[in-house]
Amino acid sequence: MFQITRADEDRLDIEMSGKLNSEDMEMALDELIKKSEGIENGKMLYDIVDYHLPSLGAIAIELSRIPSMLGFIKKFNRAAVLSDESWLKIISEMEGSLIPGLEIKAFSRKQKSEAEAWLESRT
């Protein structure tokens, strides 16, 4: 499951659980692009409930859409990742160090209010 909600004029909330196949990935990427229209200096809150690696077909779809996803990611400057898996938190923060202009900070799922406060802070 991949559910995207426009939580505010500059924020997307994304809930992920389970395994994405190619069809799911294509729909998710389309929805990300659509729901991010008009966002500048945006924020994302990722809630990773039960993560499974996507299928090879889903990864192929994601790789084929890199140009449009680069445009998408430039709309955001902060992302908070909620996960109870330590390795996902580490990978998320490492990913943030590789994407210029995007700061990613990981929190446990029970720290949602702290994650939201961090997203709203201006540091």
C-alpha positions in Angstrom: 0.0 0.0 0.0 1.1 3.5 -0.9 -1.2 6.2 0.3 -0.5 9.9 -0.3 -2.3 12.8 1.3 -1.8 16.5 0.7 -1.7 17.4 4.4 -1.1 21.1 3.8 -0.3 23.5 1.0 3.4 22.6 1.3 3.3 19.1 2.8 2.6 15.5 1.6 2.0 12.7 4.0 3.0 9.3 2.6 2.1 6.0 4.2 3.9 2.9 2.9 3.3 -0.8 3.8 3.7 -4.1 2.1 5.4 -4.8 -1.2 4.9 -2.6 -4.3 4.7 -4.3 -7.7 5.2 -2.4 -11.0 1.5 -1.3 -11.3 1.5 0.0 -7.7 4.7 1.8 -8.3 3.5 3.5 -11.5 0.3 4.7 -9.7 2.2 5.8 -6.7 4.7 7.9 -8.7 1.9 9.4 -10.8 0.0 10.4 -7.6 3.2 11.9 -6.0 3.7 14.1 -9.1 0.0 15.1 -9.1 -0.3 15.8 -5.4 2.9 17.8 -5.4 1.7 20.4 -8.0 2.3 23.9 -6.7 4.5 22.9 -3.8 7.6 24.9 -3.1 10.0 24.4 -0.2 7.8 21.5 0.8 7.9 18.9 3.4 7.1 15.2 3.4 6.2 12.8 6.2 6.8 9.2 5.3 5.2 6.7 7.6 6.7 3.3 6.9 4.4 0.8 8.5 5.6 -2.6 7.2 8.4 -2.3 4.6 9.1 -4.9 1.9 11.5 -4.4 -1.0 9.6 -3.6 -4.2 9.4 -6.1 -7.0 12.0 -5.9 -9.8 9.3 -4.5 -12.1 8.6 -1.7 -9.6 12.3 -0.8 -9.4 12.4 -0.7 -13.2 9.5 1.7 -13.3 11.1 3.9 -10.7 14.4 4.0 -12.6 12.6 4.8 -15.8 11.0 7.8 -14.1 14.2 9.3 -12.7 14.0 12.6 -14.7 10.4 13.4 -13.5 11.3 12.3 -10.0 14.2 14.7 -9.9 11.8 17.5 -10.7 9.5 16.2 -8.0 12.2 16.0 -5.3 13.3 19.6 -6.0 10.0 20.8 -4.6 10.9 19.6 -1.1 13.6 20.6 1.4 12.7 18.4 4.3 11.4 14.9 4.8 10.7 13.1 8.1 10.7 9.3 8.0 8.8 7.3 10.6 9.9 3.7 11.0 10.6 1.2 13.7 13.3 -0.5 11.7 16.8 0.9 12.5 18.2 0.0 9.2 15.5 2.0 7.3 16.2 5.0 9.5 19.9 4.8 8.7 19.3 4.4 5.0 16.8 7.2 4.9 19.2 9.7 6.5 22.0 8.5 4.2 19.8 9.1 1.2 19.2 12.7 2.4 23.0 13.3 2.4 23.1 12.3 -1.3 20.2 14.6 -2.5 21.3 18.2 -2.6 18.7 20.5 -0.9 16.8 17.8 0.8 17.3 17.1 4.5 15.9 13.8 5.8 15.6 12.9 9.5 14.4 9.6 10.8 12.1 9.0 13.8 10.5 6.0 15.4 6.8 5.6 14.5 5.8 6.7 18.1 7.6 10.0 17.6 5.2 11.4 15.0 4.6 14.6 16.9 8.3 15.2 17.2 8.7 14.5 13.4 6.0 17.0 12.6 7.5 19.6 14.9 10.9 19.1 13.2 9.3 19.5 9.7 7.7 22.8 10.8 10.9 24.2 12.5 13.0 26.5 10.4 16.7 25.7 11.0 
